[in-house]
Amino acid sequence: MSFFTRSRANILTPKLEGFLQKESGSKLKGLQRRWFIYSEEKQTLFYFKNQKEANENKQKGSIALATVTEITPGKDDKSFLIVIPGRVYSIVADTKEDRDKWLNRLREIKTELNSQANLISQSNSTSNFNLTSTPSITKIGQMRSINLASDQTTNTININKVEYDNLLTKVTELEQLKKQITTNSQIESSRSRQRASQVEGVVVDVLSNKNFDMQSKINNLLQELKEKQLILEQQNKDLIEYSTRLTDAKQKNEEFKNTNLINIKKIEEQNQFLEKTEKLNN
């Protein structure tokens, strides 16, 4: 099935695809299950998180077979190794049969690529036009666009000039596209830095205003507390004064009560004296 759906320059229908486990580059995450697809047109082994992301062309990574230096069995009968400069990919299949299928087919493909590279190397010394002027043809994996023919009498390899010119045109277009993407990336990076600076300035202003407002609120609260403290102090003074007055009033009331009791006793004594005097008179 085709798994690049966004462009007409899609990868051709692959002959190899399926789930394999790949050792993480950091070696801390262990094995990662990925959906692998080999593209004959791109001569590259792509891997995705799953089949859905393969259909959406959301690749996690790729291995160009032209850069592979060795493909060998792994430590057990389900694993194999793909060696490129600076890294060794450890791949594990679900079964030994799957491992053998991938291992043998990738080795065959690598052998074919090496044979093509040797043919192109030989053609460089016999061709009537200079192939060394093309910018890294072997690196872009387009050897199959060059038609090779063998002359049985002279064993001289001729290259189709039209296909070669088309290849040069495509390479030039790719280089221009790369420059355009690089320029756009630099412009977007500059805009992002400017936006980040603007946002930082706004944040600083907002924080400054918030700090000012917060300090103002704190000052207002402190002022209110001072005023309430003064009111409480005055109320406390008034309470002490009222307490003193109440104590004095109680004392006076007690004195008045005692005085009244004395007066009542005197009146009673006088009444008794009058009663006695009246009896005597009678």
SERO-4910 file (N, C-alpha, C, O; in steps of 0.05 Angstrom, whole numbers):
BEGIN
 pado doro    nc1    nc2    nc3   cac1   cac2   cac3    cc1    cc2    cc3    oc1    oc2    oc3
  Met    A     17    -24      0      0      0      0     18     25      0     40     24      9
  Ser    A      7     47    -10     22     72    -10     18     86     16     -5     88     26
  Phe    A     40     96     28     36    107     55     43    137     56     41    149     77
  Phe    A     52    149     33     54    178     32     30    188     16     27    183     -8
  Thr    A     12    202     30    -14    210     17    -15    239     11    -35    248     -1
  Arg    A      5    255     18      3    284     15     16    294    -11     12    318    -17
  Ser    A     30    278    -25     44    288    -49     43    268    -71     40    244    -66
  Arg    A     45    277    -96     45    259   -119     72    245   -121     74    224   -133
  Ala    A     92    257   -109    119    244   -110    121    225    -87    140    225    -71
  Asn    A    101    207    -85    100    188    -63    120    165    -67    129    160    -89
  Ile    A    125    151    -45    141    127    -47    124    105    -60    100    103    -55
  Leu    A    137     89    -77    123     68    -91    113     46    -71    122     46    -48
  Thr    A     95     29    -81     84      8    -63    107     -9    -53    122    -21    -69
  Pro    A    110    -11    -27    133    -26    -16    129    -56    -17    107    -66    -18
  Lys    A    151    -70    -18    150   -100    -17    154   -110     11    147   -132     17
  Leu    A    166    -93     28    171   -101     55    157    -82     74    161    -57     72
  Glu    A    140    -92     91    127    -75    111    117    -93    134    111   -116    130
  Gly    A    116    -82    158    106    -97    181    118    -87    207    135    -69    207
  Phe    A    108    -98    229    117    -89    255    144   -102    262    147   -127    259
  Leu    A    162    -86    272    188    -95    283    193    -80    308    182    -58    312
  Gln    A    210    -90    325    218    -75    349    246    -64    345    264    -78    337
  Lys    A    248    -38    352    274    -24    348    284    -15    375    270     -4    391
  Glu    A    310    -19    379    322    -10    404    324     20    404    333     32    384
  Ser    A    315     33    425    316     62    427    344     73    425    363     60    434
  Gly    A    347     96    412    374    108    409    387    115    436    411    114    438
  Ser    A    370    122    456    381    128    483    388    103    499    402    105    519
  Lys    A    377     80    490    381     55    504    369     54    532    374     36    548
  Leu    A    353     75    539    341     76    565    311     68    563    300     59    583
  Lys    A    300     70    540    272     63    536    268     34    527    245     25    525
  Gly    A    289     20    522    287     -8    514    278    -10    485    284      7    468
  Leu    A    262    -31    479    253    -36    452    227    -20    447    210    -18    464
  Gln    A    225     -9    423    202      6    414    189     -8    390    203    -12    370
  Arg    A    164    -14    392    150    -27    370    143     -6    348    129     13    354
  Arg    A    152    -11    324    148      8    302    139     -7    277    144    -30    273
  Trp    A    124      8    260    115     -2    234    136      6    213    140     29    207
  Phe    A    150    -15    202    172    -10    183    161    -14    154    146    -32    149
  Ile    A    171      4    137    164      2    108    189      8     92    203     28     96
  Tyr    A    195    -10     73    218     -5     55    207      6     29    190     -6     16
  Ser    A    218     29     20    210     41     -5    232     36    -26    255     44    -22
  Glu    A    225     23    -48    244     18    -69    252     43    -83    275     47    -91
  Glu    A    233     62    -87    239     87   -101    259    103    -85    278    114    -97
  Lys    A    254    106    -59    272    122    -42    296    106    -32    315    117    -22
  Gln    A    295     79    -36    316     62    -27    322     67      3    345     68     11
  Thr    A    300     69     18    302     77     46    282     60     62    260     54     53
  Leu    A    291     53     86    274     39    105    262     59    125    276     70    142
  Phe    A    236     64    123    222     83    140    209     68    163    202     45    161
  Tyr    A    207     82    187    192     70    209    174     90    222    181    114    224
  Phe    A    150     80    230    129     97    241    120     85    267    126     62    274
  Lys    A    104    101    282     94     92    308     74     69    303     73     50    318
  Asn    A     57     72    282     37     51    276     29     55    247     38     73    233
  Gln    A     10     38    237      1     39    210    -14     64    204    -12     75    182
  Lys    A    -29     74    223    -44     99    219    -26    122    214    -31    138    195
  Glu    A     -4    125    229     14    147    225     31    142    199     40    162    187
  Ala    A     33    117    191     46    112    165     29    123    143     40    135    124
  Asn    A      3    119    144    -15    129    124    -15    160    124    -20    172    103
  Glu    A    -10    172    147    -10    201    149     18    213    145     22    237    148
  Asn    A     38    195    138     65    203    133     78    217    157     93    236    154
  Lys    A     72    207    181     84    218    205    106    199    214    104    185    234
  Gln    A    128    199    199    150    181    205    166    188    229    169    212    235
  Lys    A    175    168    244    192    172    267    221    173    259    237    184    274
  Gly    A    228    161    237    256    161    228    259    144    203    240    133    193
  Ser    A    284    143    192    289    128    168    318    119    167    335    131    181
  Ile    A    323     99    151    350     89    147    355     86    117    342     70    104
  Ala    A    372    103    106    378    101     77    397     78     72    419     76     84
  Leu    A    388     59     55    404     35     50    431     42     38    450     26     41
  Ala    A    433     65     25    459     72     13    480     78     34    504     75     29
  Thr    A    471     85     58    490     91     80    497     67     97    515     68    114
  Val    A    483     45     93    487     21    109    513      7    101    519      3     78
  Thr    A    529      1    122    554    -13    117    553    -43    122    570    -58    111
  Glu    A    533    -52    138    532    -80    144    504    -87    154    491    -72    169
  Ile    A    494   -111    146    469   -122    156    474   -150    165    480   -168    149
  Thr    A    473   -155    191    481   -181    202    460   -192    222    445   -176    232
  Pro    A    460   -218    227    442   -229    247    449   -218    275    472   -210    280
  Gly    A    430   -218    293    434   -208    320    443   -230    339    452   -252    331
  Lys    A    439   -225    365    447   -244    385    429   -269    386    439   -291    394
  Asp    A    404   -266    378    386   -290    377    374   -293    350    380   -277    331
  Asp    A    357   -313    346    346   -319    320    323   -301    312    311   -306    290
  Lys    A    316   -282    328    294   -263    321    305   -235    315    289   -217    308
  Ser    A    331   -230    319    341   -203    316    362   -201    294    374   -221    286
  Phe    A    366   -177    285    387   -171    266    397   -142    269    383   -126    282
  Leu    A    420   -136    259    433   -110    263    436    -96    236    443   -108    216
  Ile    A    430    -70    236    435    -53    212    456    -32    221    451    -16    239
  Val    A    479    -33    208    501    -16    217    504      7    197    506      3    173
  Ile    A    505     32    207    511     55    191    533     70    206    537     65    230
  Pro    A    547     88    193    568    103    207    557    118    231    539    135    229
  Gly    A    568    112    254    561    126    279    538    113    294    531    123    316
  Arg    A    526     92    283    503     80    298    498     51    289    503     44    265
  Val    A    489     35    307    481      7    301    451      4    309    445      7    333
  Tyr    A    434     -2    290    405     -7    295    401    -36    303    408    -54    287
  Ser    A    391    -41    327    384    -69    335    354    -73    331    338    -60    343
  Ile    A    348    -92    312    320    -96    304    312   -125    313    327   -144    311
  Val    A    288   -127    324    278   -153    333    250   -158    320    232   -141    322
  Ala    A    248   -181    307    223   -189    295    207   -206    314    217   -215    335
  Asp    A    181   -211    307    164   -227    325    171   -257    323    169   -272    343
  Thr    A    180   -266    299    188   -294    296    214   -296    280    223   -276    269
  Lys    A    225   -319    280    250   -324    266    244   -321    235    261   -311    221
  Glu    A    220   -330    227    214   -329    198    213   -299    189    223   -293    168
  Asp    A    200   -282    206    199   -254    199    228   -242    198    234   -227    180
  Arg    A    244   -250    217    272   -239    218    286   -247    192    300   -231    180
  Asp    A    283   -273    184    297   -282    160    287   -268    135    303   -262    117
  Lys    A    261   -263    134    250   -249    111    262   -221    108    271   -213     87
  Trp    A    262   -206    130    273   -179    130    303   -179    124    314   -164    108
  Leu    A    317   -197    139    347   -198    136    355   -205    108    373   -192     97
  Asn    A    343   -226     97    351   -234     70    344   -214     49    360   -208     31
  Arg    A    320   -202     51    312   -183     30    329   -157     32    336   -147     11
  Leu    A    334   -148     56    351   -123     59    379   -128     49    391   -111     37
  Arg    A    389   -152     53    416   -159     43    416   -159     12    434   -150      0
  Glu    A    394   -171      0    392   -171    -29    392   -142    -40    405   -136    -59
  Ile    A    375   -126    -27    373    -98    -36    400    -84    -33    409    -69    -51
  Lys    A    414    -88    -11    440    -75     -7    460    -85    -28    476    -69    -38
  Thr    A    459   -111    -35    477   -121    -56    471   -108    -83    489   -101    -98
  Glu    A    445   -104    -89    437    -91   -114    447    -62   -115    458    -53   -135
  Leu    A    444    -48    -92    454    -21    -91    484    -19    -94    494     -1   -108
  Asn    A    498    -37    -82    527    -37    -85    535    -42   -114    554    -30   -124
  Ser    A    521    -61   -128    527    -66   -156    522    -42   -173    538    -35   -191
  Gln    A    499    -28   -168    493     -3   -183    514     18   -178    523     32   -197
  Ala    A    523     21   -153    544     40   -147    570     34   -161    583     52   -171
  Asn    A    576      8   -163    601      0   -178    598      6   -208    617     15   -220
  Leu    A    574      2   -219    570      8   -247    573     37   -253    585     45   -273
  Ile    A    561     54   -235    563     83   -239    592     92   -236    602    109   -251
  Ser    A    607     79   -217    635     86   -214    651     80   -239    669     95   -247
  Gln    A    645     57   -252    658     49   -277    651     68   -299    667     75   -316
  Ser    A    625     76   -300    616     93   -322    628    121   -321    630    134   -341
  Asn    A    637    129   -297    649    156   -295    675    158   -311    682    180   -321
  Ser    A    689    136   -315    714    136   -329    711    133   -359    729    137   -374
  Thr    A    687    124   -369    682    118   -397    662    136   -410    659    137   -435
  Ser    A    646    151   -394    625    168   -405    636    192   -420    658    201   -414
  Asn    A    621    202   -441    629    225   -456    623    251   -443    631    272   -452
  Phe    A    609    250   -421    603    275   -406    609    270   -377    609    247   -368
  Asn    A    615    291   -362    626    289   -335    603    286   -315    587    305   -311
  Leu    A    603    263   -302    582    259   -281    589    272   -254    572    276   -237
  Thr    A    615    278   -251    624    289   -225    613    317   -220    615    327   -198
  Ser    A    601    329   -240    590    356   -236    563    355   -222    553    376   -213
  Thr    A    550    332   -221    524    330   -207    528    330   -177    546    318   -167
  Pro    A    511    344   -163    514    347   -134    504    322   -119    480    320   -113
  Ser    A    522    303   -113    517    280    -96    493    263   -106    473    261    -92
  Ile    A    496    251   -130    474    235   -141    468    211   -124    445    205   -118
  Thr    A    490    197   -116    486    172   -100    473    178    -74    459    161    -63
  Lys    A    477    203    -63    466    209    -36    436    213    -37    423    209    -17
  Ile    A    425    220    -60    396    225    -61    381    200    -70    356    200    -73
  Gly    A    395    178    -74    383    152    -79    367    151   -105    346    139   -106
  Gln    A    378    162   -126    364    163   -152    378    147   -173    375    153   -197
  Met    A    394    126   -166    409    112   -186    391     98   -206    399     94   -229
  Arg    A    366     91   -198    349     75   -216    337     93   -238    325     82   -256
  Ser    A    341    119   -236    331    136   -257    351    137   -280    344    149   -301
  Ile    A    374    126   -277    394    125   -298    393     98   -312    397     77   -299
  Asn    A    388     97   -337    387     72   -352    415     63   -361    429     78   -375
  Leu    A    422     39   -352    448     29   -359    446      7   -381    428    -10   -379
  Ala    A    463      8   -399    462    -12   -421    491    -22   -425    510     -7   -425
  Ser    A    493    -48   -429    519    -60   -432    524    -66   -462    508    -79   -475
  Asp    A    546    -58   -471    554    -64   -499    571    -90   -498    593    -90   -488
  Gln    A    560   -111   -510    573   -137   -508    600   -137   -523    617   -153   -515
  Thr    A    603   -121   -543    628   -122   -558    650   -106   -545    674   -113   -546
  Thr    A    643    -83   -533    664    -65   -522    662    -64   -491    680    -53   -479
  Asn    A    641    -76   -479    636    -76   -450    636    -47   -439    645    -42   -417
  Thr    A    627    -28   -456    625      0   -448    597      7   -440    578     -1   -453
  Ile    A    594     20   -417    568     26   -406    560     55   -415    574     74   -409
  Asn    A    537     57   -429    527     83   -437    504     92   -419    487     75   -410
  Ile    A    503    116   -413    482    127   -395    463    144   -411    471    160   -428
  Asn    A    437    140   -406    417    156   -421    419    185   -413    414    192   -390
  Lys    A    427    202   -432    433    230   -426    407    245   -418    408    263   -401
  Val    A    384    238   -429    360    252   -423    352    248   -394    344    266   -380
  Glu    A    353    222   -385    347    216   -358    366    229   -339    359    238   -317
  Tyr    A    391    231   -347    411    244   -330    405    274   -327    408    285   -305
  Asp    A    398    287   -349    391    315   -348    366    320   -331    365    339   -315
  Asn    A    347    302   -333    323    304   -316    331    302   -286    320    316   -269
  Leu    A    349    284   -281    358    281   -253    372    306   -243    367    314   -220
  Leu    A    388    318   -260    402    343   -252    381    365   -246    384    380   -227
  Thr    A    360    366   -263    339    386   -258    325    382   -232    320    401   -217
  Lys    A    319    356   -225    306    350   -200    325    357   -176    315    368   -156
  Val    A    350    351   -180    369    358   -158    370    388   -154    370    397   -131
  Thr    A    371    403   -175    371    433   -173    346    443   -159    347    460   -142
  Glu    A    323    431   -167    298    440   -154    298    433   -125    288    449   -108
  Leu    A    309    410   -118    310    402    -89    328    421    -74    322    429    -51
  Glu    A    351    429    -86    369    448    -72    356    475    -68    358    488    -47
  Gln    A    341    485    -89    326    510    -86    305    508    -64    301    527    -49
  Leu    A    291    485    -64    270    481    -43    283    481    -15    272    492      4
  Lys    A    306    468    -13    320    467     12    328    496     21    325    503     45
  Lys    A    338    512      3    346    540      9    322    555     18    323    571     38
  Gln    A    299    551      4    275    566     11    265    558     39    257    575     55
  Ile    A    266    532     44    257    522     71    275    533     93    266    542    114
  Thr    A    302    534     87    321    544    107    315    574    112    315    583    135
  Thr    A    311    589     90    305    618     93    279    622    109    279    639    127
  Asn    A    258    607    102    233    610    117    236    603    146    224    615    163
  Ser    A    252    582    151    257    574    179    271    596    194    265    602    217
  Gln    A    291    609    181    305    631    195    287    654    200    289    667    221
  Ile    A    269    660    181    250    682    185    231    677    208    226    694    225
  Glu    A    221    652    208    202    645    230    216    645    257    204    652    277
  Ser    A    241    636    257    256    636    282    260    665    292    257    670    316
  Ser    A    266    683    274    269    711    282    243    723    292    243    737    312
  Arg    A    221    716    278    195    726    287    188    714    315    177    728    332
  Ser    A    194    689    319    189    677    345    204    690    367    193    695    389
  Arg    A    230    697    361    245    711    382    233    739    388    232    747    411
  Gln    A    224    753    367    212    779    371    186    776    387    181    792    406
  Arg    A    170    756    380    145    752    395    151    745    424    137    755    442
  Ala    A    171    729    428    178    721    456    187    746    472    180    748    495
  Ser    A    202    763    459    211    788    472    188    806    479    187    817    501
  Gln    A    169    808    460    145    825    465    129    813    488    119    828    505
  Val    A    125    787    487    109    774    508    123    778    535    110    783    556
  Glu    A    150    776    536    164    779    561    161    808    571    157    812    595
  Gly    A    161    827    553    157    855    561    130    859    573    126    873    593
  Val    A    109    848    560     82    850    570     79    837    597     67    849    615
  Val    A     91    814    600     90    800    626    103    817    648     92    818    670
  Val    A    126    829    642    140    846    661    122    869    669    120    876    693
  Asp    A    110    882    649     92    904    655     69    896    672     62    909    691
  Val    A     57    873    665     34    864    680     42    858    709     28    865    728
  Leu    A     65    845    712     74    838    739     80    863    755     74    865    779
  Ser    A     92    883    741     99    909    755     73    922    764     71    932    787
  Asn    A     53    923    746     27    935    753     14    920    776      3    932    795
  Lys    A     16    893    775      4    877    796     18    882    822      5    883    843
  Asn    A     45    884    821     60    889    846     52    917    857     49    920    882
  Phe    A     49    937    839     42    963    848     14    963    861     10    974    883
  Asp    A     -5    949    847    -32    947    858    -32    932    884    -46    940    903
  Met    A    -16    911    886    -15    896    911     -4    912    934    -14    911    956
  Gln    A     18    927    928     30    944    949     10    966    958      8    972    982
  Ser    A     -5    977    939    -25    997    946    -46    985    964    -55    998    983
  Lys    A    -56    961    957    -76    948    973    -66    942   1001    -80    946   1021
  Ile    A    -40    934   1003    -28    928   1029    -27    953   1046    -33    953   1070
  Asn    A    -19    976   1033    -17   1002   1048    -45   1010   1058    -48   1020   1080
  Asn    A    -65   1006   1041    -92   1014   1049   -102    997   1072   -114   1007   1091
  Leu    A    -95    971   1071   -103    953   1093    -89    961   1119   -101    960   1140
  Leu    A    -63    968   1117    -48    976   1141    -60   1001   1152    -62   1004   1177
  Gln    A    -68   1020   1135    -80   1045   1145   -107   1039   1159   -113   1050   1180
  Glu    A   -123   1021   1147   -148   1014   1159   -143   1000   1186   -158   1006   1206
  Leu    A   -123    983   1188   -117    970   1213   -108    990   1235   -116    988   1258
  Lys    A    -92   1010   1226    -84   1031   1246   -108   1046   1256   -111   1052   1280
  Glu    A   -127   1053   1238   -151   1068   1246   -168   1051   1265   -178   1061   1285
  Lys    A   -171   1025   1258   -186   1007   1275   -173   1004   1303   -187   1002   1323
  Gln    A   -146   1004   1303   -132   1002   1328   -136   1026   1345   -140   1024   1370
  Leu    A   -136   1049   1333   -142   1074   1348   -170   1074   1360   -174   1082   1383
  Ile    A   -189   1064   1343   -217   1062   1353   -219   1043   1376   -232   1049   1396
  Leu    A   -205   1020   1374   -206   1001   1396   -193   1012   1421   -203   1008   1443
  Glu    A   -171   1026   1418   -158   1039   1441   -176   1059   1455   -178   1060   1479
  Gln    A   -191   1075   1438   -209   1095   1449   -233   1080   1464   -241   1089   1485
  Gln    A   -242   1059   1451   -264   1044   1464   -255   1031   1490   -270   1029   1509
  Asn    A   -230   1023   1491   -219   1011   1515   -218   1032   1537   -224   1027   1561
  Lys    A   -209   1056   1530   -208   1078   1549   -236   1084   1560   -240   1088   1584
  Asp    A   -255   1085   1541   -283   1091   1549   -293   1069   1568   -307   1074   1587
  Leu    A   -286   1044   1562   -295   1022   1578   -283   1024   1606   -297   1019   1626
  Ile    A   -258   1032   1608   -245   1035   1635   -259   1057   1650   -264   1055   1674
  Glu    A   -265   1079   1636   -278   1102   1649   -306   1094   1659   -314   1100   1681
  Tyr    A   -321   1079   1641   -348   1070   1649   -346   1051   1673   -364   1052   1690
  Ser    A   -326   1034   1673   -323   1016   1695   -317   1031   1722   -328   1024   1743
  Thr    A   -301   1051   1720   -295   1068   1744   -321   1081   1754   -326   1081   1778
  Arg    A   -336   1093   1735   -361   1106   1743   -380   1086   1756   -394   1093   1775
  Leu    A   -382   1063   1744   -400   1043   1755   -392   1035   1783   -409   1031   1801
  Thr    A   -366   1032   1788   -356   1025   1815   -364   1047   1834   -373   1042   1857
  Asp    A   -360   1073   1826   -367   1095   1843   -397   1095   1849   -405   1100   1872
  Ala    A   -412   1090   1828   -441   1090   1832   -450   1068   1851   -468   1072   1868
  Lys    A   -437   1045   1849   -444   1023   1868   -437   1031   1896   -452   1025   1915
  Gln    A   -414   1044   1900   -406   1053   1927   -426   1073   1939   -435   1071   1962
  Lys    A   -433   1092   1922   -453   1113   1931   -480   1100   1937   -493   1107   1956
  Asn    A   -487   1081   1920   -513   1067   1925   -512   1052   1952   -532   1052   1967
  Glu    A   -489   1040   1957   -486   1025   1982   -487   1044   2005   -500   1038   2026
  Glu    A   -474   1067   2003   -474   1087   2024   -503   1097   2029   -512   1100   2051
  Phe    A   -517   1103   2006   -544   1112   2008   -562   1092   2021   -579   1098   2037
  Lys    A   -557   1067   2015   -573   1045   2026   -569   1044   2056   -587   1042   2072
  Asn    A   -543   1045   2064   -536   1044   2093   -549   1068   2107   -559   1066   2129
  Thr    A   -547   1092   2094   -559   1116   2106   -589   1113   2110   -600   1120   2131
  Asn    A   -602   1101   2090   -630   1097   2092   -637   1078   2114   -657   1081   2128
  Leu    A   -621   1057   2117   -626   1038   2139   -624   1052   2166   -640   1046   2184
  Ile    A   -604   1069   2168   -601   1084   2194   -625   1102   2200   -636   1103   2222
  Asn    A   -633   1116   2178   -656   1134   2181   -682   1118   2188   -697   1127   2205
  Ile    A   -685   1095   2175   -709   1079   2181   -708   1069   2210   -729   1069   2223
  Lys    A   -685   1062   2219   -683   1053   2247   -689   1075   2266   -703   1071   2287
  Lys    A   -679   1099   2260   -685   1122   2277   -715   1128   2278   -726   1134   2299
  Ile    A   -728   1126   2254   -756   1132   2253   -772   1111   2269   -791   1118   2283
  Glu    A   -763   1086   2267   -777   1065   2283   -774   1071   2313   -792   1068   2328
  Glu    A   -749   1079   2321   -745   1085   2349   -762   1108   2358   -774   1107   2380
  Gln    A   -765   1129   2341   -781   1152   2348   -811   1143   2350   -825   1152   2369
  Asn    A   -820   1126   2332   -847   1117   2333   -853   1101   2359   -873   1104   2372
  Gln    A   -834   1085   2366   -837   1070   2391   -838   1088   2415   -854   1084   2433
  Phe    A   -821   1109   2414   -821   1129   2436   -847   1143   2438   -858   1147   2459
  Leu    A   -858   1151   2415   -884   1165   2414   -906   1147   2425   -924   1157   2439
  Glu    A   -906   1122   2418   -926   1104   2427   -926   1101   2457   -946   1100   2470
  Lys    A   -902   1099   2468   -899   1096   2497   -909   1122   2511   -922   1121   2531
  Thr    A   -902   1145   2499   -909   1170   2511   -940   1173   2510   -952   1183   2529
  Glu    A   -952   1165   2489   -981   1167   2486   -995   1148   2506  -1015   1156   2518
  Lys    A   -984   1126   2511   -996   1107   2530   -995   1119   2559  -1014   1118   2574
  Leu    A   -973   1132   2564   -970   1144   2591   -989   1167   2595  -1000   1170   2617
  Asn    A   -994   1182   2574  -1012   1204   2576  -1041   1194   2580  -1057   1207   2594
  Asn    A  -1047   1172   2569  -1074   1161   2572  -1078   1150   2600  -1099   1140   2607
***
